[in-house]
Amino acid sequence: MESVIPKEFMDRYGPIVDDKDAFHKSLLTPLKRSFRINPIKADHVLVKNRIESYGIKIKQTHWYDDAFFCENPEIGYTLENFMGHIYIQELASMLPPLLVRKELKKAELVLDGCAAPGSKTSQIGAFMQNHGIIVANDINYERIAALKFNLEKLGVTNSYLTCSDFRFFPKEEYDIVFVDAPCSADGTTRKKPQILSNWKEDTTYRYVDLQYQLIKRGFELIKEGGTLIYSTCSMSPAENEQVVDWLLKKYPRAVLEPIDIPNLKISSGIAKWNDKIYDKRVSEAARIWPHSNDTDGFFIARITK
């Protein structure tokens, strides 16, 4: 089974991961299902008790009260899922909104630049308690249908949907902008083994030019004192630290803020990669290795102006 992990993959990430053996083992371990309770429509305790009454075993995470592990696929067939009382979502993808949950409670104008299918947007709406406005954008019109469906299902009423190329998004000043950028997605190999078996190093560079443009536009759209959250489900420094380093060089006003989510194991951003030396401030970004919290691999940076 170990042969399904390309040698080039381990050669690339082995030198920068904090525990090579644990990392290797995690890649061969299927990802558990996970979900979060939607406080817009449901009471945390009542939903938890109902799901457990079905004989479905769930385990609350240590770092997000509304997030749960669940190994039983029948969670997807529960009334709670159909009614939007819960939302089935990979745990690491819950991090961008969670990182600014306090700020979202008082935010007036928020932009989710790559919003479909609505996982983050619906979580943002929950933290905003349906106050203020969320502009939820996606370039793919077909994906907008899924975005609209999920927001309606989860009871998010403060969203305004747009279908636009985010690189040229109209100028406005937002309190918070989320850019969950298209990427090689090699952090998702535990739930999508085909990504790992078909992995080539070249794919980790395919999106970099686009990511430069997306993070640039995201920074331009935050107001003075606003916050940009840049994230990917890639583990590649080229798609993560290198992109943030590029922004820091282009915009001296950009400030990279430290990231701390209590009880979540976070690794610092990487300031050196092969023959590249990045701005030392990229160490303030966060890497979530798959083995650290039993999640997908993920990268997140918090940038202010």
N, C-alpha and C positions, 0 to 999 in steps of 0.2 A: 504493500500500500504506500510505503514511503516514496516509491518511485514516481508517484503522481506529482510530487513537489519538484519542479524543475531545479536542477543544480544552480542555474543562473539566478533563480529566485532567492535561494538561501545565500548565495554568494553576495547578492545585492544587499539583503537586509540583515543577514547574520552579524556583520560587524557593527551595526548600529543599534540592534535590539538589546534590551537590558538583560534578557535571559534567553539565550539561543535555544536551549533544549525545551523550555516551556513554550516558547514561540512555535517551534517545530511541532510539538505535540498538539498544540491548540489548532493548528491548521488542518490536522487530521481528525479533529473532533467536531461533529456536526453542531451547528449553533442551536441553542434552545430557542423556542418561541418566546416572545415577550409581548407585553402590552402595557398600556397606561390607562388609568381611570380618567374619564373626562368630567371634570368638576362642573362644567356648564350644565350638564344634564343629569348628573348622578351624584349620590352621596357615597363617599369613599367606603365607609364601614358597611353600608347596606349592599353595595355591589360586591365587595370582597366576600361577605357572608353568603350571598346568593351563589356565587361561583363555586365556593367551597362546598355548598350544599348539593351541588351536582356531582360531587365526588372528584372534581378536578383539583389537583394539587397545584398550588401557586406559592411563590416565594417572593416576598417584597425585597427590593434592592435596598442597600444600606445608604444610598446617596440620593434617592428620589422617592419620596413617600408614595407617589401615585404610580410608580413603575414596578412591574412584576415579571419574574421568570415563570414560564409555564411549559412543561414538556408535552402536555396533552394537546394534540391537534384539534380536539373537539372544542377548544376555546373559540375557534372560528365559527362554530355553529350555534353558539349560545344566543339567547335573546338579547343579552347585554351588548353583544357585538352588533347585531342587526339594528338595535335601537340607538347606537352611538353612545352608549354609556361607557364603553371601553373602545380603545383603538389599538389594533395589533400593529406593533411598530418595533423595529430593531432598537435596542437600548441606546447604542452610541448615537443614533440619529436624533435622540431626544436632547442631546447636550446643547446645541446652539441656543434654543430658547431658554433652557434651564439656566444657562450661564448669565442671562440678564433678566431673570424673572422679576426681580425687585424693580428694575428700571421699566419693565413692560407695564407694571401696574399703574404707572403715572404717565406713560408715553401717550402722545396725542396722534402722532403720525409715524407709522412703521411700514417699511417696504420689505417684502420677501421677493427677491429678484428672480429666483429659480424655484417657483413654489410648488408645481405639480409633483406628486398627486395630492399634496395638502397635509402631509404628516406634520411638518414644522408649523405651517400656517395655522392649523387647527389648535396646536399646542400654544402658539402665540396668542390666539384669540382667547384661550382659556386663562392664560396668565393676565391678559388685559381685561378679563371679565366682561368682554364685549363692549368695553368703552374705547373711545378713540377710533382711529381708522387704520385698517391694514390694507395696503395695496399689495395684492397677490398677483404676481406676474409670471408668465411662462411663455417661451417662444413657440412652443408646440401647441397648435390649436386643438388637436385631438386630445392632448393631455389636460387641457383646460376643462374638458367634460368631467374627468375624474376629480379634478380639483374642486369644481363646483359641487359635485355629488358629495364628496367627503365633508366639505364645509357645511353643507345643508344638513347632512346626517348628524354631524356633531354639534349642531346648533350655534355655529359661529355666524353672527349677524352683523359684525362690524367690518366686513371685508368688501373690497372693491376689486374685481378681477380685470386684468389686462392681459393682452397677448401681444408681446413686443420683444424685439431683440434687445436684451438688457444693455448691451454695449452702447446703445444709442437712446437709452431711456430718457424721457423728458426731464429737464432740470426742475428740481423741487428740493426743499430742505427737510430731511427726515430725522426724527429722533434716533431711530435705529434702523439699520439696513442689514439684511441677511443675504449673503451670497454663498449658497451651498453649491459650489461649482461643479459642472460636468467634469468627470475625471475618468481615469483608467479603472477605478473601482476595485483595485486589487486588495483593498481591505475587507471586501465582502466575500472572500473565497470560501469561508466556512458555510455560508448558505448557498453559494453559487460555485460549486467545485469546478465547473467548466472554465471559469475565469482562471483558476490556478493551472488546470491541465493545459490550457491554451496560452498561457502567459508568455509574453515575449518582452524583453526589456524595452524595445522600441515603443510599445504601447504606453509606457509611462511618460513619454514625451509628446504624445499626440495632441494633448489638450493644453499644453503649457502656454502657447501664444494666446489662446482664447481666455485662459485663466488670468493672464496679465490684464487683458482688456476688461474682464468682468470685475476684478478687484479694484481696478482704476476707477471704473464708473461707480462702483459701490462707495468708494471713498469720496468721490466728488459729490455724491448725493446726500451725505450726512451733513447736518448743520454744525456750526461751531459748538463744540462740546458734545457732539453726537457720537454714536458708536457704530462701528462696522464689525459684523461677525462673519469671518471668512472660514469656510469649512470644506472638507472633502472626505470621501470614504476611500481615499488612496493612502498608501504608506510611503509613497515616493517623495523624497526631498525635492525633486524637480517640480512637483506639483504643489508642494506645500511651503517649506521654508524658502525655497528659491523664489517663489511668487511673492511671498511677504517681503523678502529681502529687496526684490525689485521695486515694490511699492515704497519701502522706506527710503530707498535711494532717490526715487522720483519725487517724493513728497516729504521734505524735511519736517513738515508739520505733523506727520503721522506719528502717533505714539502707540507703541505696543504695550498693552496692559497685561499684568500677570494673571494667570488663571488658577483658580482654586475652587474646587467643588468638594466640600467635606465628604470624607469616606470613599471618594473615587480615586483610584490609583492613576496618577498622571505622570507621564515622562516629559521632560523638557524638550523643546524644539532643538534641532540639531544645527549647530553653528558651523560645522565643517562636514563636507561631503566630497569624498574622493579628492579631486584637486581644487575644489571650490571652497572658499571661505566666505561665509555669510556675515552680515551684520550681527554682532554678538547679541543684539536685542531679540533676535528670533528665538532665543532660548526661553523667552517668556511665553511663546506659543505652547500648545499642549499636544502631545501624541498619546493616543489611547491604543496600546498594543492589544491584540486579540486575547492574549492569555492573562492580561492584568486584571480584567474585570469580567471575563467570560462574555465578551461582546465581539462585534466586528472591529476591525482596525479603523482608526479615525484620526483626523487632524482638525484642530480648531485654533483660530487666532482671534483675539479681541483687540480692535484698533480704534483709537479715538483721535479726534481732530482738535 
